Amino acid sequence: MKTISIPYYTSSMVLHVDEANLKAVVYAKTDEYHTELSERQLVEHALANPIGTPGLSELAAGKDTVVIVTSDHTRAVPSKLTLPILLKEIRKGNPDAKITILIATGLHRATTEEEQRRMFGDPIVDSEKIVVNEAFKEDDFEFVQVLPSGAELWVNKVALHCDLLITEGFIEPHFFAGFSGGRKSILPGICNAATVNENHSYKAIASPYSTTGVLEHNPIHEDMICAARAVNVQFILNVALNSEKKVIGAFAGDLELAHEEGVAFVRGLAQSPGVTGDIVITSNGGYPLDQNLYQSPKAVATAEACCREGGVIIMCASCVDGMGGTHFEKLITRGTVDEIDEYLSKIPPRETIPEQWCAQIYARILKKHKVIIVTTFLDHDMVRKANMIPASSPDEALAMAYEMMGKDAQVVVIPDGVAVLAVKE
């Protein structure tokens, strides 16, 4: 019997699999990567050696107003480490700069002060100006231009009316944008709801290029990069993280060049050879990404790449914050999987409903696979209404899956499905 730890909320759950059934355990190689530099040294080295731009302190010289766009409570960006270093570099170039930290929420709820203190630390919350993007406050946004897809780009005015725009984030595989980081800080990060919705339209999500690890010809990425260039992002700091959310790589400088180098680094550690099982067990990497069902398709899509058609996917996600979105909840519980997909497919891009992309991706997966959600927080009746099967532990879920697939079913385990870029067999 093999014992495997599965990330869950702020800790983990234990899975037991008979070795006769276990085909593979798939990890990203991030935990095998070692560097002699500390996390701080990696960040400072990146800032001292920017890719394709002058140094941040040099850029800040003579710039009166500076905006740093950072991630919200759903992302594991180590801002408690990175923000003080960025602030120091800016003030080194211009001690009198008026700096605003703009929290990129996309369509998520506003980040609370308690969450800000956990993310940034008390000194920054107590002494710096912080603004939280709220996508549904129409007066906070200004029209910029039309994007390649035909969507209108509306961006938070705070970012548009500054002398220097900087973003920070982290890079990992992303199931429809290819990779996170870089341009995503702007779109969806600090755009209004209409812009985000159209970027995540049924048509865009349905593109064969809108998938994990793909940037070329990806319509979602193309709009994102156009948006970030349109608002003149002059400098980025992006990091790569291991499973403990520790920095193992840092990339700073030009919006595209620094991000490309970071993507190459992450791809080299995340990409895994194809392996297919009858049952695939995964997680969203624990907190913060497993805090609701709305975020969970990220890892389920990884499992999809490793699960044979008709197979079972087991997703461990605490869902401590519930379903995670009222629109998503209504859509994923509005009927059968086929009814949901048919309804969504008829929605024009300009009329995209917030969070519909999540229901669309779940519908795509649920047409081919049974999905079991392991959660000790989300009401199990809600899981059933969402066309999925609830369980309270990985072992309970696995027992259910054996009942569906047979006692000799081959099992693939991907402990952190968000960190892995799975290549289909």
Salt bridges, closest charged atoms under 4 A:
GLU44 OE2 - ARG40 NH1 3.59
ASP64 OD1 - LYS98 NZ 2.97
ASP72 OD2 - HIS108 ND1 2.73
GLU113 OE2 - ARG117 NH2 2.90
GLU115 OE1 - HIS73 ND1 3.83
GLU115 OE2 - ARG109 NH2 2.62
ASP122 OD1 - ARG117 NH1 3.10
ASP126 OD1 - ARG117 NH2 2.85
GLU128 OE2 - ARG91 NH1 2.88
GLU134 OE2 - LYS137 NZ 3.42
GLU142 OE1 - HIS161 NE2 2.94
GLU198 OE1 - ARG350 NE 2.71
GLU216 OE2 - HIS217 NE2 3.60
ASP254 OD1 - ARG229 NH2 2.85
GLU256 OE2 - ARG229 NE 3.13
ASP278 OD1 - ARG308 NE 2.64
GLU304 OE1 - ARG364 NH2 2.69
GLU304 OE2 - LYS368 NZ 3.03
ASP321 OD2 - ARG109 NE 3.82
ASP341 OD2 - LYS367 NZ 2.84
GLU342 OE2 - LYS346 NZ 3.40
ASP381 OD1 - ARG384 NH1 2.84
ASP395 OD2 - HIS16 ND1 2.72
ASP408 OD1 - LYS407 NZ 3.73
